[in-house]
Amino acid sequence: MKLSRAASRYAKAILNLAVEKNEAAAVNDDMKTILATLANNKELSQFLSSPLIKTEQKRNALRQVFKDSGAITMGSFDLLVDNKRADILADVATRYIFLFEEMNKREIATVTTAVEITADLEAKILAKATELAGKEVTLEKKIDSSILGGFILRVGDKEINASVTNKFSALKREFAQ
């Protein structure tokens, strides 16, 4: 997913303020909550993107949905809504998390599976991701039933695609030749 320049700028500004106030980790937790909530609630994403909804309604909705968030996160809601940028909230959260992990010399590894993975398998994947990255890794799990089975592990610009769908595609190409 390509993030907008605006999202990157907002995320950098929020991170700088959070570091200055020694609240970067708390804001990172808020951003993870925001990202998860927006990913699981398409109606909220559409609500924030709608030009028909008044800014005050968007502000109130964000404050109500994320009422447990800290002052910096609440201030970022105000900033985005006032500048008519509430629609990029998910991108800002994504970029903030990336910048926070980078600042702490960690990398985010994404593992995509067809079903939920066990704790034992998660530990093995985390070890492999740490080996690939060469530094501490935070594992982000995604479920995509379209890969049928196996997994796709993405660490930075490296990818291990051990999905059943990928193997079927390779087999199909081989038969086509």
Secondary structure, 3 states (H helix, E strand, C coil): CCCCHHHHHHHHHHHHHHHHCCCHHHHHHHHHHHHHHHHHCHHHHHHHHCCCCCHHHHHHHHHHHCCCCCHHHHHHHHHHHHCCCHHHHHHHHHHHHHHHHHHCCEEEEEEEECCCCCHHHHHHHHHHHHHHHCCEEEEEEEECHHHCCCEEEEECCEEEECCHHHHHHHHHHHHHC
